[in-house]
């Protein structure tokens, strides 16, 4: 096959910690990435009391209004997980324990760059267990008004994201990328979350965005201009951040997918709905792993009978 896939699962070489505050709660939070055994997946562990855990799976999504929340928003939950999950997917980390002393991931600078730096500091270790993939076998599509998202069979892992805003500061933007650690670092990881100044008071009144600022968000003012002094990191930073979010949301599949994810005017809710639609149709995908022949020069994907953290248990 012509796709660049890794044969074996990975984890981190060592523990690494970082801290910040939640973009919605405004509260300080610290987290640590810890190495984990093969087939652990990504597990969030709250260390501020009862030590509850929750797996990073689409079946655990409790809310998708302004971010992706795992667990019960009225009880035990971990919010704003999408940037962490995108960094783990983008850099190829399969197994990790994420310890956190709060209920929301730190927003850092509004992108995944800080998480990438932490992972680089810890180092990546290859494990002696085969990595399994979810291979898309047929098109799966979901629509919501003018918005839509779909999976298509593809020889690799690819994202194609398009956004369309009335604001002239954004307008219509399209970005596509085949996923690799290099492309993620270069093209996606540094793209920041964004919002409109006109929405801030409404969000504050509803108890959201209490930690949002120009330090962690690209803000569009009343005159439809970006008000951040440093401007944009990419000329199309808005759509690149939407791709970052999509990568983080789809990382909740429980395994990496082989296929192309496409969306138009999407968001967390649509991403989650598309993933649920794919995993609810067992004829739409299969679980595969690499099978190398002739001293490793040829790689084929072989179907296996495995649950892969049971990602389709919805």
C-alpha positions as CSV (number, residue, x, y, z in Angstrom):
1,X,0.0,0.0,0.0
2,X,1.1,3.6,-0.5
3,X,0.2,4.8,3.0
4,X,2.7,5.8,5.7
5,X,1.5,3.8,8.7
6,X,3.4,2.7,11.8
7,X,3.4,-1.0,12.7
8,X,3.6,-0.7,16.5
9,X,1.9,1.2,19.2
10,X,3.6,4.1,21.1
11,X,3.6,5.7,24.4
12,X,5.8,8.3,26.2
13,X,9.3,7.7,27.5
14,X,8.8,9.7,30.7
15,X,6.3,11.7,32.7
16,X,5.9,15.4,31.8
17,X,3.8,18.1,33.4
18,X,2.4,21.5,32.4
19,X,-0.2,23.9,33.8
20,X,-2.5,26.7,32.8
21,X,-6.2,27.5,33.2
22,X,-9.5,26.5,31.7
23,X,-10.8,28.7,28.9
24,X,-14.4,28.3,30.1
25,X,-14.0,27.8,33.9
26,X,-11.1,30.4,34.2
27,X,-9.7,28.1,37.0
28,X,-6.0,27.1,37.2
29,X,-5.3,23.5,36.3
30,X,-2.3,21.3,36.1
31,X,-1.9,18.1,34.1
32,X,0.7,15.4,33.5
33,X,1.2,13.0,30.7
34,X,2.3,9.5,31.9
35,X,3.5,6.5,29.9
36,X,0.9,3.7,29.6
37,X,0.9,0.0,28.7
38,X,0.0,-1.2,25.2
39,X,-3.8,-1.2,24.5
40,X,-4.5,1.3,27.2
41,X,-5.5,4.0,24.8
42,X,-5.9,7.5,26.2
43,X,-7.3,7.7,29.8
44,X,-8.0,10.9,31.7
45,X,-7.4,10.5,35.5
46,X,-8.6,13.2,37.9
47,X,-6.2,13.4,40.8
48,X,-7.9,16.0,43.0
49,X,-10.1,13.7,45.1
50,X,-11.6,10.4,44.2
51,X,-9.2,9.7,41.4
52,X,-11.9,8.9,38.8
53,X,-11.0,7.9,35.3
54,X,-12.6,8.2,31.9
55,X,-11.5,6.8,28.6
56,X,-11.1,9.1,25.6
57,X,-13.8,7.5,23.5
58,X,-16.7,8.9,21.5
59,X,-19.1,6.8,23.7
60,X,-18.0,9.0,26.7
61,X,-18.9,12.4,25.1
62,X,-21.3,14.3,27.3
63,X,-21.4,17.7,25.6
64,X,-20.3,19.4,22.4
65,X,-21.7,22.9,22.7
66,X,-18.5,25.0,22.8
67,X,-15.9,22.2,23.3
68,X,-15.8,18.5,23.6
69,X,-16.6,17.3,27.1
70,X,-16.1,13.7,28.2
71,X,-18.4,12.4,31.0
72,X,-21.4,14.0,32.7
73,X,-21.3,17.8,32.5
74,X,-23.3,17.9,35.8
75,X,-21.0,15.4,37.5
76,X,-17.7,13.8,36.8
77,X,-16.3,15.1,33.5
78,X,-13.2,16.4,31.7
79,X,-13.8,19.3,29.3
80,X,-12.1,20.9,26.3
81,X,-10.2,17.7,25.5
82,X,-9.9,18.3,21.7
83,X,-6.5,20.1,21.6
84,X,-4.9,17.5,23.8
85,X,-6.4,14.7,21.7
86,X,-5.3,16.4,18.4
87,X,-1.7,16.6,19.7
88,X,-1.7,12.9,20.6
89,X,-3.2,11.9,17.2
90,X,-0.9,14.3,15.3
91,X,2.3,13.0,16.9
92,X,1.2,9.4,16.9
93,X,0.8,8.6,20.6
94,X,-1.5,5.6,21.2
95,X,-1.2,5.0,25.0
96,X,-1.1,7.6,27.7
97,X,-2.5,8.5,31.1
98,X,-3.5,12.1,31.4
99,X,-3.6,13.2,35.0
100,X,-5.5,16.4,35.8
101,X,-6.3,18.2,39.0
102,X,-9.4,19.9,37.6
103,X,-12.3,19.3,35.2
104,X,-11.0,21.1,32.1
105,X,-7.9,20.9,30.0
106,X,-5.7,24.1,30.2
107,X,-6.2,26.2,27.1
108,X,-2.5,27.4,27.0
109,X,-2.2,29.7,24.0
110,X,-5.4,28.4,22.4
111,X,-3.6,25.9,20.1
112,X,-2.0,22.5,20.5
113,X,1.6,23.8,20.4
114,X,2.1,23.6,24.2
115,X,1.0,20.0,24.3
116,X,3.3,19.2,21.4
117,X,6.2,20.7,23.3
118,X,5.4,18.6,26.4
119,X,5.3,15.4,24.3
120,X,8.6,16.3,22.7
121,X,10.1,16.8,26.2
122,X,8.9,13.4,27.3
123,X,9.9,11.6,24.2
124,X,8.1,8.9,22.3
125,X,8.7,5.1,22.9
126,X,7.7,2.3,20.5
127,X,6.0,-0.6,22.1
128,X,6.1,-4.3,21.2
129,X,2.4,-4.6,20.3
130,X,0.8,-4.0,16.8
131,X,-1.1,-0.9,16.2
132,X,-4.7,-1.4,14.9
133,X,-6.5,0.9,12.6
134,X,-10.1,1.6,11.7
135,X,-10.3,1.4,7.9
136,X,-13.2,3.1,6.2
137,X,-14.8,0.7,3.7
138,X,-17.6,2.8,2.2
139,X,-18.9,6.4,2.3
140,X,-20.7,7.5,5.4
141,X,-22.3,11.0,5.5
142,X,-24.3,13.1,8.0
143,X,-26.0,16.4,7.3
144,X,-27.4,19.2,9.5
145,X,-29.0,22.0,7.5
146,X,-26.3,23.4,5.3
147,X,-23.5,21.7,7.3
148,X,-22.3,18.2,6.5
149,X,-19.5,15.8,7.3
150,X,-18.5,12.5,5.8
151,X,-16.0,9.7,5.8
152,X,-14.7,8.3,2.5
153,X,-12.3,5.4,1.8
154,X,-8.8,6.7,1.2
155,X,-5.3,5.3,1.0
156,X,-4.1,7.0,4.2
157,X,-5.4,9.4,6.9
158,X,-6.6,12.7,5.4
159,X,-8.7,15.6,6.6
160,X,-10.4,18.1,4.3
161,X,-12.2,20.9,6.2
162,X,-14.1,23.9,4.8
163,X,-15.6,26.8,6.8
164,X,-17.9,29.6,5.6
165,X,-18.5,32.7,7.9
166,X,-20.3,35.9,7.1
167,X,-17.6,37.9,8.7
168,X,-15.2,39.2,6.1
169,X,-12.3,38.6,8.5
170,X,-12.9,34.8,7.9
171,X,-15.1,34.3,4.9
172,X,-14.8,30.9,3.1
173,X,-11.7,28.9,3.7
174,X,-10.6,25.4,2.8
175,X,-7.7,23.3,4.1
176,X,-6.7,19.7,3.5
177,X,-3.9,17.6,4.9
178,X,-2.7,14.1,5.0
179,X,-1.8,13.4,8.6
180,X,1.8,13.0,9.7
181,X,3.8,14.3,12.6
182,X,5.7,16.7,10.3
183,X,2.5,18.2,8.7
184,X,0.8,18.5,12.1
185,X,3.7,20.4,13.6
186,X,4.1,22.6,10.6
187,X,0.6,23.3,9.4
188,X,-1.9,22.7,12.2
189,X,-0.6,22.6,15.8
190,X,-0.1,26.3,16.2
191,X,-3.6,27.4,14.9
192,X,-5.5,29.0,17.7
193,X,-9.1,29.0,18.7
194,X,-11.1,32.0,17.7
195,X,-14.2,34.0,18.5
196,X,-16.1,37.2,18.1
197,X,-16.1,40.1,20.5
198,X,-19.8,40.5,20.2
199,X,-20.3,37.1,21.7
200,X,-18.2,37.6,24.7
201,X,-20.8,39.1,27.1
202,X,-23.3,36.5,26.2
203,X,-20.9,33.7,26.9
204,X,-19.8,35.3,30.2
205,X,-23.4,35.6,31.3
206,X,-23.9,31.9,30.5
207,X,-20.8,31.0,32.6
208,X,-18.5,30.2,29.6
209,X,-15.3,31.7,28.3
210,X,-14.4,33.0,31.7
211,X,-10.7,32.4,30.9
212,X,-10.7,33.6,27.4
213,X,-8.4,36.4,26.4
214,X,-6.2,37.7,23.6
215,X,-3.5,35.5,25.1
216,X,-5.3,32.3,24.1
217,X,-7.8,33.3,21.3
218,X,-7.9,35.1,18.0
219,X,-10.6,37.7,18.5
220,X,-12.6,39.4,15.8
221,X,-13.8,42.9,16.8
222,X,-17.0,44.8,15.9
223,X,-15.3,46.1,12.8
224,X,-14.7,42.6,11.5
225,X,-11.0,42.9,12.0
226,X,-8.6,40.7,14.1
227,X,-7.8,42.8,17.2
228,X,-4.8,40.7,18.4
229,X,-1.7,42.9,18.1
230,X,0.4,40.1,16.6
231,X,-2.2,39.2,14.0
232,X,-2.6,35.7,12.5
233,X,-0.1,32.9,12.6
234,X,-1.3,31.6,9.3
235,X,-3.3,33.6,6.7
236,X,-6.0,30.9,7.0
237,X,-5.6,30.2,10.7
238,X,-9.3,29.9,11.3
239,X,-9.8,26.8,9.1
240,X,-6.6,25.3,10.3
241,X,-7.9,25.5,13.8
242,X,-11.2,23.9,12.7
243,X,-9.1,21.0,11.3
244,X,-7.2,20.8,14.7
245,X,-10.6,20.5,16.4
246,X,-11.7,17.8,14.0
247,X,-8.6,15.8,14.5
248,X,-9.1,16.0,18.3
249,X,-12.7,14.9,18.0
250,X,-12.0,12.0,15.7
251,X,-9.2,10.8,17.9
252,X,-12.0,9.7,20.2
253,X,-12.6,6.7,17.8
254,X,-10.5,4.5,20.0
255,X,-8.0,3.9,17.1
256,X,-6.6,5.8,14.2
257,X,-8.6,5.6,11.0
258,X,-7.6,5.0,7.5
259,X,-9.8,7.1,5.3
260,X,-10.6,10.7,4.4
261,X,-12.8,12.9,6.7
262,X,-14.4,15.8,5.0
263,X,-16.6,18.5,6.5
264,X,-18.3,21.8,5.5
265,X,-19.3,24.3,8.2
266,X,-18.7,21.6,10.9
267,X,-18.0,21.7,14.6
268,X,-17.7,19.5,17.6
269,X,-21.2,18.3,17.5
270,X,-21.1,17.4,13.8
271,X,-17.7,15.7,14.2
272,X,-19.0,13.5,17.0
273,X,-22.2,12.7,15.1
274,X,-20.3,11.7,12.0
275,X,-18.0,9.5,14.1
276,X,-20.9,7.8,15.8
277,X,-22.6,7.2,12.4
278,X,-19.4,5.5,11.1
279,X,-18.9,3.3,14.1
280,X,-22.6,2.3,14.3
281,X,-22.4,0.7,10.9
282,X,-20.2,-2.4,11.1
283,X,-20.3,-2.7,7.3
284,X,-18.7,0.7,6.9
285,X,-15.3,-0.1,8.5
286,X,-13.0,-2.9,9.6
287,X,-10.2,-3.2,12.1
288,X,-6.8,-3.8,10.5
289,X,-3.1,-4.0,11.3
290,X,0.1,-4.0,9.3
291,X,1.5,-7.3,8.0
292,X,5.0,-6.8,6.5
293,X,6.5,-9.3,4.2
294,X,9.9,-9.8,2.5
295,X,12.0,-8.5,5.4
296,X,9.8,-5.5,6.0
297,X,9.9,-4.0,2.5
298,X,6.2,-4.6,1.8
299,X,3.4,-3.7,4.1
300,X,-0.2,-4.9,3.7
301,X,-3.2,-4.3,6.0
302,X,-4.8,-7.4,7.4
303,X,-8.2,-7.5,9.0
304,X,-8.2,-8.6,12.6
305,X,-11.0,-9.6,15.0
306,X,-10.4,-7.1,17.8
307,X,-12.4,-4.7,19.8
308,X,-9.7,-1.9,19.9
309,X,-11.1,-0.5,23.1
310,X,-14.6,-1.2,21.8
311,X,-14.9,2.2,20.0
312,X,-18.3,1.3,18.5
313,X,-20.0,0.7,21.8
314,X,-22.1,3.9,21.7
